[in-house]
C-alpha cells in the first residue's frame, strides 16, 4: 500500500469578520471531511492562504487541525517556504504537534537552481521522520522541479510522495518512469482521473472542500471501475472549472460561504470575486444540485 493514496483535502482557513481565524468553523470543516471519508486533510497549503498566515497562526492552525482530527484521518501539514530554515522550523513544529506527514512546496520567488532545490528538500527530509510530499507547482513558484531532481530526491527515505501540479502529464509520466516507488498525487482536480491512468495514487483536492464524498468516490473507483470513475469525473468537471475561474482559494471560499459552511472572508491581497464570475460559480453549484435554483 502506498504511503499517500486517495483524497487529501487542501482545507481552507476560515476567517471571522474581524480577520482572525475562525477556529469553530475550522473544526466544523474538518469534521465534514472526516465524515466524508477522506484519507487526510492538508492545513496551511495554498488553499489555506498560508502566505498570509503569521508564524503563530500557522502553528495554531496545524495544532487545531491535529487536535480536531484526533487520529481519525491523516494530517498532511503544509510547512513549505522559500526559506529553508523557516521550512525546517515549521516541519519540526508539525511533527511535535502530531501531524502525520508534511507537504513541502518548491521555494517560490527566489528561483533556486535544481541543485539548490535538491539541497533544500534534502535538508528538510533528512531532518524529519515525517513522510514528505514534494509539491511541484511552477505556475505559483516560478521554478519547477525536474523529473531528474524528483527522482534524485526520491532516493531519500522520508521523501515518499509528490503533489504534481504542473498540469503536464508528460512530466508526470517521466516522474513515474524515473521514480516508480514515489507516490504521485494530482494537484489539479481536473487531472485526477488522467493521472490515475498513468499510475497516480490520488489527489490533493480543492474541490473536496465542497464535494468531498464525490472526490473520495472518484479515487476509490479509479483503479477498479473506469466507467464509474469517468461518470464521477464528468460530473465534477464543470464544478471544478468554476472553482478555478479566479485565483484559488477565492472561488472555493465563496462557494463554501454560499453553502453556509463558513464565511467567505479572504485576506488581502486576495479579494471578493468579480460579479460575473460569482454568477458563473453560483450557476455551477446549482447545476450540481448544491444550491437551490
KOLFITI-111948 format. One record per residue (C-alpha): residue number from 1; x, y, z. Coordinates in Angstrom, 2 decimals, padded with zeros to 5 digits. Layout:
// residues N
[NUM, [X, Y, Z]],
...
// end
This chain:
// residues 293
[1, [000.00, 000.00, 000.00]],
[2, [001.39, 003.44, -000.91]],
[3, [002.16, 005.90, 001.86]],
[4, [-000.01, 008.52, 000.16]],
[5, [-003.18, 007.49, -001.65]],
[6, [-006.77, 008.58, -002.08]],
[7, [-008.27, 012.01, -001.38]],
[8, [-006.49, 014.60, 000.74]],
[9, [-008.42, 017.85, 001.12]],
[10, [-006.44, 021.09, 000.87]],
[11, [-008.61, 022.69, 003.51]],
[12, [-009.42, 026.40, 003.59]],
[13, [-008.61, 028.59, 006.58]],
[14, [-011.88, 030.29, 007.58]],
[15, [-011.64, 033.84, 008.87]],
[16, [-014.03, 035.80, 011.05]],
[17, [-015.27, 039.24, 010.00]],
[18, [-012.54, 040.88, 012.10]],
[19, [-009.83, 038.99, 010.20]],
[20, [-008.98, 036.48, 012.92]],
[21, [-009.06, 032.73, 012.30]],
[22, [-012.50, 031.22, 012.90]],
[23, [-011.47, 028.05, 014.73]],
[24, [-015.06, 026.96, 015.35]],
[25, [-015.70, 026.97, 011.60]],
[26, [-012.39, 025.17, 011.02]],
[27, [-013.48, 022.43, 013.42]],
[28, [-016.76, 022.02, 011.53]],
[29, [-014.98, 021.83, 008.19]],
[30, [-012.57, 019.20, 009.50]],
[31, [-015.45, 017.12, 010.84]],
[32, [-017.21, 017.27, 007.46]],
[33, [-014.10, 015.98, 005.75]],
[34, [-013.58, 013.14, 008.21]],
[35, [-017.22, 012.10, 007.96]],
[36, [-016.97, 012.10, 004.15]],
[37, [-014.20, 009.51, 004.29]],
[38, [-011.18, 011.47, 003.06]],
[39, [-007.76, 009.96, 003.52]],
[40, [-006.41, 013.15, 005.05]],
[41, [-006.63, 016.91, 005.39]],
[42, [-003.99, 019.44, 004.44]],
[43, [-003.87, 022.56, 006.60]],
[44, [-001.76, 025.59, 005.70]],
[45, [-001.43, 024.92, 002.00]],
[46, [-002.06, 027.47, -000.73]],
[47, [-005.80, 026.85, -000.37]],
[48, [-005.40, 027.65, 003.32]],
[49, [-003.90, 031.06, 002.43]],
[50, [-000.62, 030.14, 004.10]],
[51, [001.25, 033.14, 002.61]],
[52, [-000.88, 035.48, 004.74]],
[53, [-000.71, 033.50, 007.98]],
[54, [001.73, 034.65, 010.62]],
[55, [004.09, 032.04, 012.04]],
[56, [001.98, 031.93, 015.19]],
[57, [-001.21, 031.43, 013.17]],
[58, [000.46, 028.75, 011.08]],
[59, [001.28, 026.84, 014.25]],
[60, [-002.21, 027.39, 015.65]],
[61, [-003.96, 026.08, 012.53]],
[62, [-001.83, 022.94, 012.36]],
[63, [-002.33, 022.31, 016.08]],
[64, [-006.09, 022.89, 015.84]],
[65, [-006.47, 020.51, 012.89]],
[66, [-004.38, 017.79, 014.54]],
[67, [-006.45, 018.06, 017.72]],
[68, [-009.77, 018.05, 015.88]],
[69, [-008.80, 015.13, 013.67]],
[70, [-007.78, 013.19, 016.79]],
[71, [-006.21, 010.40, 014.75]],
[72, [-009.28, 009.77, 012.59]],
[73, [-007.52, 010.68, 009.33]],
[74, [-004.05, 011.80, 008.30]],
[75, [-002.86, 015.39, 008.70]],
[76, [-000.54, 016.41, 005.87]],
[77, [000.74, 019.71, 007.24]],
[78, [001.78, 022.41, 004.81]],
[79, [005.22, 023.51, 006.00]],
[80, [006.86, 024.84, 002.84]],
[81, [008.70, 028.12, 002.49]],
[82, [011.18, 029.86, 000.22]],
[83, [013.46, 029.96, 003.27]],
[84, [014.93, 026.56, 004.08]],
[85, [015.37, 027.45, 007.75]],
[86, [011.73, 028.53, 008.00]],
[87, [010.54, 025.34, 006.33]],
[88, [012.65, 023.31, 008.77]],
[89, [011.18, 025.19, 011.73]],
[90, [007.59, 024.69, 010.53]],
[91, [008.24, 020.99, 009.87]],
[92, [009.70, 020.50, 013.33]],
[93, [006.65, 022.12, 014.86]],
[94, [004.27, 019.99, 012.78]],
[95, [005.99, 016.80, 013.89]],
[96, [005.83, 017.83, 017.54]],
[97, [002.16, 018.79, 017.16]],
[98, [001.29, 015.31, 015.89]],
[99, [000.97, 015.76, 012.12]],
[100, [001.34, 012.51, 010.21]],
[101, [003.19, 013.92, 007.18]],
[102, [004.34, 017.19, 005.65]],
[103, [003.74, 018.93, 002.32]],
[104, [006.76, 020.89, 001.05]],
[105, [006.27, 023.35, -001.79]],
[106, [009.04, 024.33, -004.19]],
[107, [010.63, 027.56, -002.88]],
[108, [008.97, 030.49, -004.56]],
[109, [010.24, 033.86, -005.83]],
[110, [013.96, 033.26, -005.25]],
[111, [014.05, 030.65, -008.09]],
[112, [016.79, 028.24, -006.96]],
[113, [018.71, 026.08, -009.40]],
[114, [017.96, 022.35, -009.50]],
[115, [020.94, 021.79, -007.20]],
[116, [019.59, 024.41, -004.80]],
[117, [016.17, 022.77, -004.87]],
[118, [017.72, 019.37, -004.19]],
[119, [019.67, 020.70, -001.21]],
[120, [016.59, 022.50, 000.17]],
[121, [014.42, 019.38, 000.15]],
[122, [017.27, 017.11, 001.19]],
[123, [017.94, 019.16, 004.29]],
[124, [014.28, 019.06, 005.32]],
[125, [013.81, 015.38, 004.50]],
[126, [016.89, 014.29, 006.43]],
[127, [015.92, 016.43, 009.44]],
[128, [012.45, 014.89, 009.93]],
[129, [010.94, 011.47, 010.45]],
[130, [007.67, 012.59, 008.88]],
[131, [006.89, 011.31, 005.38]],
[132, [007.48, 014.19, 002.96]],
[133, [005.33, 015.04, -000.03]],
[134, [007.05, 017.34, -002.52]],
[135, [004.79, 019.96, -004.12]],
[136, [005.64, 020.96, -007.68]],
[137, [003.57, 023.94, -008.87]],
[138, [005.65, 026.16, -011.18]],
[139, [002.68, 028.40, -012.01]],
[140, [002.92, 029.78, -008.49]],
[141, [006.58, 029.30, -007.62]],
[142, [008.28, 030.45, -010.83]],
[143, [010.51, 027.37, -010.98]],
[144, [009.80, 023.65, -011.35]],
[145, [011.37, 020.50, -010.02]],
[146, [012.55, 018.46, -012.99]],
[147, [011.79, 014.73, -013.11]],
[148, [015.51, 014.03, -012.69]],
[149, [015.65, 016.08, -009.48]],
[150, [012.47, 014.43, -008.19]],
[151, [013.97, 011.00, -008.87]],
[152, [017.13, 012.02, -007.04]],
[153, [015.10, 013.18, -004.03]],
[154, [013.01, 010.00, -004.08]],
[155, [016.09, 008.07, -003.01]],
[156, [015.87, 009.75, 000.42]],
[157, [013.89, 007.52, 002.78]],
[158, [011.42, 010.12, 004.03]],
[159, [010.57, 011.52, 000.57]],
[160, [007.51, 009.43, -000.17]],
[161, [005.21, 011.47, -002.39]],
[162, [004.74, 014.20, -004.97]],
[163, [001.85, 016.61, -005.41]],
[164, [002.00, 017.02, -009.19]],
[165, [000.56, 020.40, -010.16]],
[166, [002.43, 021.23, -013.34]],
[167, [-000.62, 020.43, -015.48]],
[168, [001.69, 018.38, -017.68]],
[169, [001.01, 014.65, -017.95]],
[170, [004.28, 014.16, -019.85]],
[171, [006.10, 015.40, -016.75]],
[172, [004.06, 013.07, -014.55]],
[173, [004.78, 010.13, -016.87]],
[174, [008.51, 010.81, -016.72]],
[175, [008.39, 011.01, -012.92]],
[176, [006.55, 007.69, -012.76]],
[177, [009.20, 006.19, -015.04]],
[178, [012.23, 007.55, -013.18]],
[179, [010.86, 007.16, -009.64]],
[180, [008.39, 004.25, -009.72]],
[181, [008.37, 003.93, -005.94]],
[182, [007.21, 007.53, -005.38]],
[183, [003.51, 008.12, -004.66]],
[184, [002.26, 010.68, -007.21]],
[185, [-000.93, 012.59, -006.44]],
[186, [-002.68, 015.14, -008.60]],
[187, [-002.53, 018.77, -007.56]],
[188, [-005.20, 019.62, -010.12]],
[189, [-008.74, 018.29, -009.61]],
[190, [-009.39, 018.22, -013.35]],
[191, [-006.45, 015.84, -013.91]],
[192, [-007.07, 013.38, -011.09]],
[193, [-008.53, 010.62, -013.26]],
[194, [-005.99, 011.05, -016.11]],
[195, [-003.19, 010.82, -013.56]],
[196, [-004.58, 007.54, -012.22]],
[197, [-004.34, 006.18, -015.76]],
[198, [-000.55, 006.54, -015.69]],
[199, [-000.14, 005.13, -012.20]],
[200, [-001.11, 008.04, -009.97]],
[201, [-002.30, 007.41, -006.44]],
[202, [-004.79, 010.13, -005.56]],
[203, [-005.35, 013.86, -005.29]],
[204, [-004.70, 016.79, -003.00]],
[205, [-008.05, 018.36, -003.75]],
[206, [-009.58, 021.81, -003.66]],
[207, [-012.97, 020.56, -004.86]],
[208, [-013.19, 018.21, -001.87]],
[209, [-013.81, 021.25, 000.32]],
[210, [-017.19, 021.42, -001.40]],
[211, [-017.99, 017.84, -002.50]],
[212, [-015.68, 015.54, -000.53]],
[213, [-017.76, 012.39, -000.97]],
[214, [-017.60, 012.60, -004.76]],
[215, [-013.83, 013.16, -004.81]],
[216, [-013.38, 010.24, -002.41]],
[217, [-015.58, 008.10, -004.69]],
[218, [-013.58, 009.11, -007.76]],
[219, [-010.35, 007.96, -006.12]],
[220, [-011.96, 004.75, -004.89]],
[221, [-013.27, 003.74, -008.31]],
[222, [-010.38, 005.00, -010.46]],
[223, [-008.45, 001.74, -010.19]],
[224, [-011.45, -000.61, -010.15]],
[225, [-014.25, 000.63, -012.40]],
[226, [-013.25, 003.07, -015.13]],
[227, [-016.82, 003.63, -016.31]],
[228, [-017.95, 004.59, -012.84]],
[229, [-014.89, 006.77, -012.28]],
[230, [-015.43, 008.56, -015.60]],
[231, [-019.03, 009.28, -014.68]],
[232, [-017.88, 010.97, -011.46]],
[233, [-015.11, 012.81, -013.32]],
[234, [-017.54, 014.31, -015.84]],
[235, [-020.00, 015.18, -013.09]],
[236, [-017.24, 017.01, -011.21]],
[237, [-015.65, 018.68, -014.21]],
[238, [-017.92, 021.78, -014.64]],
[239, [-017.81, 022.46, -010.90]],
[240, [-014.02, 022.10, -010.85]],
[241, [-013.66, 024.59, -013.70]],
[242, [-015.88, 027.05, -011.83]],
[243, [-013.81, 026.62, -008.66]],
[244, [-010.74, 027.81, -010.58]],
[245, [-012.38, 030.63, -012.53]],
[246, [-010.35, 033.02, -010.37]],
[247, [-007.25, 032.52, -008.25]],
[248, [-007.59, 029.71, -005.71]],
[249, [-008.91, 029.90, -002.97]],
[250, [-011.20, 032.81, -003.89]],
[251, [-013.88, 030.69, -005.61]],
[252, [-013.82, 027.77, -003.17]],
[253, [-014.19, 030.08, -000.19]],
[254, [-017.02, 031.87, -001.97]],
[255, [-018.69, 028.51, -002.64]],
[256, [-018.40, 027.46, 001.00]],
[257, [-019.91, 030.78, 002.03]],
[258, [-022.81, 030.38, -000.42]],
[259, [-023.41, 026.91, 001.03]],
[260, [-023.35, 028.25, 004.60]],
[261, [-020.36, 026.18, 005.68]],
[262, [-018.06, 029.06, 006.62]],
[263, [-017.58, 032.73, 005.94]],
[264, [-016.12, 033.81, 002.64]],
[265, [-013.67, 036.33, 004.07]],
[266, [-010.24, 036.43, 002.44]],
[267, [-007.01, 038.12, 003.40]],
[268, [-005.53, 040.83, 001.25]],
[269, [-004.23, 040.88, -001.38]],
[270, [-006.97, 038.35, -002.23]],
[271, [-010.41, 039.92, -002.56]],
[272, [-014.00, 039.04, -003.44]],
[273, [-014.91, 037.55, -006.81]],
[274, [-015.84, 039.64, -009.81]],
[275, [-019.67, 039.68, -010.05]],
[276, [-019.79, 037.90, -013.41]],
[277, [-017.53, 035.12, -012.13]],
[278, [-019.51, 034.78, -008.91]],
[279, [-022.65, 034.34, -011.02]],
[280, [-020.95, 031.55, -013.01]],
[281, [-019.89, 029.85, -009.77]],
[282, [-023.43, 030.07, -008.39]],
[283, [-024.76, 028.53, -011.60]],
[284, [-022.28, 025.66, -011.34]],
[285, [-023.33, 025.00, -007.75]],
[286, [-026.99, 025.00, -008.80]],
[287, [-026.32, 022.67, -011.72]],
[288, [-024.56, 020.29, -009.33]],
[289, [-027.59, 020.33, -007.03]],
[290, [-025.82, 022.07, -004.18]],
[291, [-027.76, 025.34, -004.37]],
[292, [-031.43, 025.81, -004.93]],
[293, [-032.10, 027.48, -008.24]],
// end
